[in-house]
Amino acid sequence: MEQRAPAIERWFFYQDAAAQWKWARLDVFGTVLSHSGAAFASRDECVSDARCAGFAEECRPAPGADALSAERLSHPSNVSVTL
């Protein structure tokens, strides 16, 4: 059985207070490595933009990502994810 190396980054897709879609790429410690910088009307548009930044469908979502708020993601230094 082939073992996969642990993912070193996670992707988080969320809607902000205006119901616009954004993405953030997190490291294993929950530090925001990059984020969309723009808002999108649909999740599909957001995912397409994330693909341009390196997102691949096989990336796993960040554990606890649902607990992250859009407000915290708008200030990357305030984001942390417990793994």
Secondary structure, DSSP 8 states (H G I E B T S, - for coil): -------SEEEEEEE-TTS-EEEEEEETT--EEEE-SS-BSSHHHHHHHHHHTT--TT--B-TTGGG--HHHHTSGGG-----
